[in-house]
Amino acid sequence: MDFRITEEHRRLQERCKHLAADFATRAAEHDRDASHPLENYEMLRREGFYALNVPKDLGGSGVGLLGHTLAFEALAQGCQATALAFNMHLSIVGPLMESAEVSQAVKRRVADLVVRDKALIAGNFSETSSTALIGAHTPESRGKRRAGGGYDLNGRKMFASMLSAADYVAAFVYPDEATAPTAGLLVLIPQDAPGRHVNANWDTLGMRATRSDSLIMENCHVSEDAVLLRTEDIRPFRLHASNWLWGSYTAVYLGVGAAAYEAAKEAMHNRHPRGFNQSLAHHPDVRRKIAEMSVDLEAARLMTYHSAWLSDQQGPTPETLAALFRAKYMVGEAVSRITRAALSLGGAHALFKTSLIERLFRDGAVAPMQFPPSDFCLSNIGVLELGLDAEELLPPLKRE
């Protein structure tokens, strides 16, 4: 693993640690109320994080996936939901900046929105009929071209993190005039677009403050310049943007695991059973669990860092994609184990809603389900490691 963390990376990481310390003071409140952490988004705006992965020649910071990984591992240790939701913005901006299919005019327009106007962009690909177990799908939401220009959008999208807080949402719909099942239309919908509504249905086990509500489009009109990408085959765009579209989320859950590990160690040092002169940290069962958590965390961290470095160095090669899938699988499984172990160490005291460990347990429980889920990761790792052509494989379910 020949990768190096630069001084620039370390400075970014330290900035994020300071932000995370402030985020942590409000995290429990936002989790309890399932409310938008607007103060945190404003701090990220002031710190210039909206343009974190915009290229430097377009006015941004030009941070690659490794720098991003270090940053979001740190941010997630303060407020897990803030890191997960805000990453939606960067996971949309990054692909638009890097894709060869996106025109230079669109790149400049998006860069201006993010750098100059400091606009916050949510992203929305999922729908009620989609499943991360299969990965690809033809959206039911439709975009119909208007005679006078622009599109009318109709449909329902799901899991749109920070939807009501963002200035825009980038939604993936199917062009009405298209015939190929792989066709796609990526449009930028402003908050005040006519026909755009929000179904505030986000009431979940974990990551409650992401407010990943549903977007409802009823003859929602957008202008022609709202179109970010129109293609007959969305698959190359999604493949080449794997680093940002889903690889960028792995670091958030790595941060959840790191926060749970630190919380468990602190809890064990602070617990002094009556009649004993040592803390629970000295108990052999505690030491063993902490050691197991440490191994899981460090293995997950090294795999994640290396996959991000590989992405920055090589782009979306088969080696990179396999590494990204391995890292996501490892982090999902490891964080699930780490947060459960932290809850076990905390005992009945950790079950209270006021407990940090309780919140981290709930947030960590969904790590294996965050796209791409564990089974999907393993399936793709097998294909890549065996050098198979995915087009030659039988589909997992019978197609229409």
C-alpha positions as CSV (number, residue, x, y, z in Angstrom):
1,M,0.0,0.0,0.0
2,D,2.1,2.8,-1.3
3,F,0.1,5.9,-0.4
4,R,1.1,9.0,1.5
5,I,-1.0,11.5,3.5
6,T,0.3,15.0,2.8
7,E,0.5,18.0,5.0
8,E,-2.3,19.6,3.1
9,H,-4.4,16.5,3.9
10,R,-3.5,16.8,7.6
11,R,-4.5,20.5,7.7
12,L,-7.9,19.7,6.2
13,Q,-8.3,16.9,8.7
14,E,-7.6,19.3,11.6
15,R,-10.1,21.8,10.3
16,C,-12.7,19.1,10.2
17,K,-11.9,18.0,13.7
18,H,-12.6,21.6,15.0
19,L,-15.9,21.7,13.0
20,A,-16.8,18.2,14.4
21,A,-16.3,19.4,18.0
22,D,-18.9,22.1,17.4
23,F,-21.3,19.8,15.5
24,A,-21.2,17.4,18.5
25,T,-22.8,20.0,20.8
26,R,-26.0,19.8,18.7
27,A,-26.0,16.3,17.3
28,A,-28.2,14.7,20.0
29,E,-30.8,17.5,19.6
30,H,-31.0,17.1,15.9
31,D,-31.2,13.3,16.1
32,R,-34.0,13.5,18.7
33,D,-36.0,16.0,16.6
34,A,-35.0,14.6,13.2
35,S,-34.3,18.2,12.3
36,H,-32.1,19.8,9.7
37,P,-28.6,20.8,11.2
38,L,-28.8,24.1,9.4
39,E,-26.2,25.7,11.7
40,N,-23.7,23.0,10.6
41,Y,-24.4,23.6,6.9
42,E,-23.9,27.3,7.4
43,M,-20.5,26.6,9.1
44,L,-19.5,24.4,6.2
45,R,-20.5,27.1,3.8
46,R,-18.4,29.7,5.6
47,E,-15.4,27.3,5.6
48,G,-15.6,26.9,1.8
49,F,-16.6,23.2,2.0
50,Y,-19.3,23.6,-0.7
51,A,-16.5,23.9,-3.2
52,L,-14.3,21.2,-1.7
53,N,-14.1,19.0,-4.8
54,V,-14.5,21.7,-7.5
55,P,-11.3,21.9,-9.5
56,K,-8.9,24.8,-8.6
57,D,-9.1,26.3,-12.1
58,L,-12.9,26.7,-11.5
59,G,-12.4,28.4,-8.1
60,G,-12.7,25.3,-5.8
61,S,-10.3,23.5,-3.5
62,G,-9.6,20.6,-5.9
63,V,-9.6,18.0,-3.1
64,G,-9.5,14.4,-4.3
65,L,-11.1,11.3,-2.7
66,L,-8.3,10.7,-0.2
67,G,-8.5,14.2,1.2
68,H,-12.3,14.0,1.2
69,T,-12.0,10.7,3.1
70,L,-9.9,12.1,5.9
71,A,-12.2,15.1,6.1
72,F,-15.4,13.2,6.4
73,E,-14.1,10.6,8.7
74,A,-13.4,13.5,11.1
75,L,-16.7,15.3,10.4
76,A,-18.7,12.2,11.1
77,Q,-17.2,11.9,14.6
78,G,-19.0,15.1,15.5
79,C,-22.4,14.8,13.8
80,Q,-22.9,11.6,11.8
81,A,-26.0,12.8,10.1
82,T,-24.5,16.2,9.1
83,A,-21.6,14.4,7.4
84,L,-23.8,11.9,5.6
85,A,-26.3,14.5,4.4
86,F,-23.8,17.1,3.4
87,N,-21.8,14.5,1.4
88,M,-24.9,14.3,-0.9
89,H,-23.8,17.8,-2.2
90,L,-20.2,16.7,-2.9
91,S,-21.3,13.3,-4.3
92,I,-23.2,15.3,-7.0
93,V,-20.7,18.1,-7.6
94,G,-17.7,15.7,-8.0
95,P,-19.2,13.6,-10.9
96,L,-20.3,16.7,-12.7
97,M,-16.8,18.2,-12.5
98,E,-15.0,15.0,-13.6
99,S,-17.3,13.4,-16.2
100,A,-16.3,13.7,-19.8
101,E,-20.0,13.4,-20.7
102,V,-20.8,16.7,-18.9
103,S,-20.2,19.8,-21.1
104,Q,-17.8,22.5,-20.1
105,A,-20.7,25.0,-20.0
106,V,-22.5,22.8,-17.4
107,K,-19.3,22.4,-15.4
108,R,-18.8,26.2,-15.3
109,R,-22.5,26.8,-14.4
110,V,-22.4,24.4,-11.5
111,A,-19.0,25.7,-10.3
112,D,-20.4,29.2,-10.3
113,L,-23.4,28.1,-8.3
114,V,-21.2,26.4,-5.7
115,V,-18.2,28.8,-5.6
116,R,-19.8,32.2,-6.3
117,D,-23.4,31.7,-5.1
118,K,-22.5,29.2,-2.4
119,A,-25.5,27.1,-3.3
120,L,-26.2,23.8,-1.5
121,I,-27.2,20.9,-3.8
122,A,-29.0,17.8,-2.7
123,G,-29.1,14.6,-4.9
124,N,-31.8,12.2,-5.7
125,F,-31.5,9.0,-7.6
126,S,-33.6,6.5,-5.6
127,E,-37.3,5.7,-6.0
128,T,-39.9,3.6,-4.2
129,S,-39.3,0.7,-6.8
130,S,-35.5,0.8,-6.7
131,T,-33.3,-1.5,-4.7
132,A,-29.6,-1.2,-3.9
133,L,-29.3,-5.0,-4.0
134,I,-29.5,-4.9,-7.8
135,G,-27.9,-1.4,-8.3
136,A,-29.1,-0.3,-11.7
137,H,-32.7,0.6,-12.5
138,T,-34.8,2.5,-15.0
139,P,-36.5,5.3,-13.0
140,E,-40.3,5.6,-13.0
141,S,-40.0,9.4,-12.8
142,R,-40.4,11.0,-16.1
143,G,-39.2,14.2,-17.9
144,K,-41.3,15.4,-20.8
145,R,-39.9,18.0,-23.1
146,R,-42.1,21.1,-23.4
147,A,-42.8,22.8,-26.7
148,G,-41.6,26.1,-25.4
149,G,-38.4,24.6,-23.9
150,G,-37.4,22.9,-20.7
151,Y,-39.0,19.8,-19.2
152,D,-42.1,18.9,-17.1
153,L,-41.1,16.4,-14.4
154,N,-43.5,13.9,-12.9
155,G,-42.8,11.2,-10.3
156,R,-41.8,10.5,-6.7
157,K,-38.2,10.2,-5.5
158,M,-37.0,8.8,-2.2
159,F,-34.0,9.3,0.2
160,A,-33.3,12.9,-0.7
161,S,-31.0,14.0,2.2
162,M,-31.3,17.6,3.3
163,L,-33.9,18.1,0.6
164,S,-35.7,21.0,2.3
165,A,-32.5,22.7,3.4
166,A,-30.7,22.7,0.0
167,D,-31.0,25.4,-2.6
168,Y,-31.3,22.8,-5.4
169,V,-31.8,19.1,-5.9
170,A,-30.2,17.1,-8.7
171,A,-32.8,14.5,-9.7
172,F,-32.4,11.6,-12.1
173,V,-35.4,10.9,-14.3
174,Y,-36.2,9.0,-17.5
175,P,-36.7,11.1,-20.7
176,D,-40.1,10.6,-22.1
177,E,-38.9,10.5,-25.7
178,A,-36.2,7.9,-25.0
179,T,-36.4,4.2,-26.0
180,A,-33.3,2.7,-24.4
181,P,-33.9,1.4,-20.8
182,T,-30.5,2.8,-19.9
183,A,-31.4,6.4,-20.9
184,G,-31.3,9.1,-18.2
185,L,-31.8,12.8,-17.6
186,L,-30.1,14.6,-14.7
187,V,-31.8,17.9,-13.9
188,L,-31.2,20.6,-11.3
189,I,-34.4,21.6,-9.6
190,P,-34.5,24.8,-7.6
191,Q,-36.3,24.9,-4.3
192,D,-39.0,27.2,-5.6
193,A,-39.7,25.3,-8.8
194,P,-43.5,25.1,-9.5
195,G,-44.8,21.6,-9.0
196,R,-42.0,20.6,-6.6
197,H,-43.2,19.3,-3.2
198,V,-41.6,17.5,-0.3
199,N,-43.2,14.6,1.6
200,A,-41.6,14.9,5.0
201,N,-41.7,11.1,5.7
202,W,-38.2,10.6,7.2
203,D,-38.8,8.9,10.6
204,T,-36.1,6.3,10.8
205,L,-33.9,4.2,13.1
206,G,-30.7,6.0,12.4
207,M,-29.2,9.1,10.6
208,R,-32.4,10.9,11.5
209,A,-31.0,14.4,11.0
210,T,-30.2,13.8,7.4
211,R,-33.9,14.5,6.7
212,S,-33.9,12.2,3.7
213,D,-37.4,13.0,2.7
214,S,-39.3,12.2,-0.6
215,L,-39.4,14.6,-3.5
216,I,-42.7,14.8,-5.3
217,M,-42.8,16.2,-8.8
218,E,-46.2,17.1,-10.3
219,N,-45.8,18.8,-13.7
220,C,-42.7,20.3,-12.1
221,H,-41.3,22.7,-14.8
222,V,-37.6,23.3,-15.2
223,S,-35.9,25.4,-17.8
224,E,-33.6,24.0,-20.5
225,D,-30.4,25.2,-18.6
226,A,-31.5,23.0,-15.7
227,V,-30.4,19.9,-17.7
228,L,-27.0,18.7,-16.4
229,L,-26.8,15.6,-18.5
230,R,-28.9,13.9,-21.1
231,T,-27.7,10.4,-22.2
232,E,-29.0,7.3,-23.9
233,D,-26.8,5.2,-21.5
234,I,-26.3,6.4,-18.0
235,R,-24.1,3.5,-17.0
236,P,-20.8,4.9,-18.1
237,F,-21.5,8.1,-16.1
238,R,-22.4,6.1,-13.0
239,L,-19.4,3.8,-13.4
240,H,-16.8,6.6,-13.9
241,A,-18.3,8.5,-11.0
242,S,-18.3,5.6,-8.5
243,N,-15.7,7.4,-6.4
244,W,-18.1,10.2,-5.6
245,L,-21.6,8.8,-6.2
246,W,-21.0,6.1,-3.5
247,G,-17.4,5.7,-2.7
248,S,-17.4,9.0,-0.8
249,Y,-20.0,7.8,1.7
250,T,-17.7,5.0,3.1
251,A,-15.6,7.6,5.0
252,V,-18.7,8.8,6.9
253,Y,-19.4,5.3,8.3
254,L,-15.7,4.9,9.1
255,G,-16.2,8.0,11.3
256,V,-19.2,6.5,13.0
257,G,-17.0,3.5,13.9
258,A,-14.2,5.7,15.1
259,A,-16.6,7.7,17.3
260,A,-18.1,4.5,18.8
261,Y,-14.6,3.2,19.6
262,E,-13.6,6.3,21.4
263,A,-16.9,6.5,23.2
264,A,-16.5,2.9,24.4
265,K,-13.0,3.5,25.7
266,E,-14.1,6.7,27.5
267,A,-17.1,4.9,29.1
268,M,-14.9,2.1,30.4
269,H,-12.4,4.4,31.9
270,N,-15.2,6.4,33.6
271,R,-17.0,3.4,35.1
272,H,-15.7,2.6,38.6
273,P,-17.8,-0.2,40.2
274,R,-18.4,0.3,43.9
275,G,-16.0,-1.6,46.1
276,F,-13.2,-1.8,43.5
277,N,-10.3,0.6,43.0
278,Q,-10.0,0.1,39.3
279,S,-12.2,1.2,36.4
280,L,-13.9,-1.3,34.1
281,A,-11.2,-0.7,31.6
282,H,-9.1,-3.1,33.6
283,H,-11.5,-6.0,33.2
284,P,-10.1,-8.7,30.8
285,D,-13.4,-9.0,28.9
286,V,-13.4,-5.3,28.3
287,R,-9.8,-5.3,27.1
288,R,-10.5,-8.1,24.7
289,K,-13.5,-6.3,23.2
290,I,-11.6,-3.1,22.8
291,A,-8.8,-5.0,21.1
292,E,-11.2,-6.6,18.6
293,M,-12.8,-3.2,17.9
294,S,-9.3,-1.7,17.4
295,V,-8.4,-4.4,14.8
296,D,-11.7,-3.9,12.9
297,L,-11.4,-0.1,12.9
298,E,-7.8,0.0,11.8
299,A,-8.3,-2.6,9.0
300,A,-11.4,-0.7,7.8
301,R,-9.4,2.6,7.9
302,L,-6.4,1.3,5.9
303,M,-8.6,-0.3,3.2
304,T,-10.7,2.9,2.9
305,Y,-7.6,5.2,2.7
306,H,-5.9,3.0,0.2
307,S,-9.0,2.7,-2.0
308,A,-9.4,6.5,-2.0
309,W,-5.7,7.0,-2.9
310,L,-6.0,4.4,-5.7
311,S,-9.0,6.3,-7.1
312,D,-7.1,9.6,-7.1
313,Q,-4.1,7.9,-8.8
314,Q,-5.8,5.7,-11.4
315,G,-9.4,6.8,-11.8
316,P,-12.1,4.2,-12.2
317,T,-10.0,1.2,-13.2
318,P,-11.1,-2.4,-12.3
319,E,-8.4,-2.4,-9.6
320,T,-9.9,0.9,-8.1
321,L,-13.5,-0.3,-8.3
322,A,-12.6,-3.6,-6.5
323,A,-10.8,-1.6,-3.8
324,L,-13.8,0.8,-3.4
325,F,-16.1,-2.2,-3.1
326,R,-13.8,-4.0,-0.6
327,A,-13.5,-0.9,1.5
328,K,-17.3,-0.3,1.6
329,Y,-17.9,-3.9,2.5
330,M,-15.3,-3.9,5.2
331,V,-16.5,-0.6,6.7
332,G,-20.1,-1.7,6.7
333,E,-19.5,-4.9,8.5
334,A,-16.8,-3.6,10.8
335,V,-18.8,-0.6,11.9
336,S,-21.8,-2.8,12.6
337,R,-19.7,-4.9,14.8
338,I,-17.9,-2.0,16.5
339,T,-21.1,-0.1,17.4
340,R,-22.7,-3.3,18.7
341,A,-19.6,-4.0,20.8
342,A,-19.7,-0.5,22.2
343,L,-23.4,-0.9,23.2
344,S,-22.5,-4.3,24.8
345,L,-19.7,-2.7,26.8
346,G,-21.9,0.2,27.8
347,G,-24.5,-2.2,29.2
348,A,-27.9,-1.0,30.3
349,H,-26.5,2.5,30.9
350,A,-25.9,2.8,27.1
351,L,-29.6,2.1,26.2
352,F,-30.9,5.5,27.2
353,K,-31.7,7.9,24.4
354,T,-29.4,10.4,26.1
355,S,-26.4,8.1,25.5
356,L,-24.0,8.9,22.7
357,I,-23.3,5.1,22.3
358,E,-27.0,4.5,21.8
359,R,-27.1,7.0,18.9
360,L,-23.9,5.7,17.4
361,F,-25.3,2.1,17.6
362,R,-28.4,3.2,15.6
363,D,-26.3,5.1,13.0
364,G,-23.9,2.2,12.7
365,A,-26.6,-0.4,12.3
366,V,-27.4,1.0,8.8
367,A,-23.8,1.0,7.6
368,P,-24.1,-2.3,5.7
369,M,-27.3,-1.0,4.0
370,Q,-25.8,2.2,2.7
371,F,-25.3,1.9,-1.0
372,P,-23.7,-0.3,-2.1
373,P,-24.9,-2.8,0.4
374,S,-22.7,-5.6,1.5
375,D,-24.1,-8.3,-0.8
376,F,-23.8,-6.0,-3.8
377,C,-20.2,-5.2,-2.9
378,L,-19.3,-8.9,-2.7
379,S,-21.0,-9.7,-6.0
380,N,-19.1,-7.0,-7.8
381,I,-15.8,-7.9,-6.1
382,G,-16.2,-11.4,-7.4
383,V,-16.9,-10.2,-10.9
384,L,-13.9,-7.9,-10.9
385,E,-11.4,-10.3,-9.3
386,L,-12.4,-13.1,-11.7
387,G,-12.1,-10.7,-14.7
388,L,-15.6,-11.4,-15.9
389,D,-17.7,-9.4,-18.3
390,A,-20.8,-8.3,-16.3
391,E,-22.8,-8.2,-19.6
392,E,-22.3,-12.0,-19.9
393,L,-23.8,-12.8,-16.5
394,L,-27.3,-13.9,-15.9
395,P,-29.4,-11.2,-14.2
396,P,-30.2,-11.8,-10.5
397,L,-33.9,-11.5,-11.3
398,K,-35.9,-12.3,-14.4
399,R,-36.3,-9.2,-16.6
400,E,-39.5,-7.9,-18.1
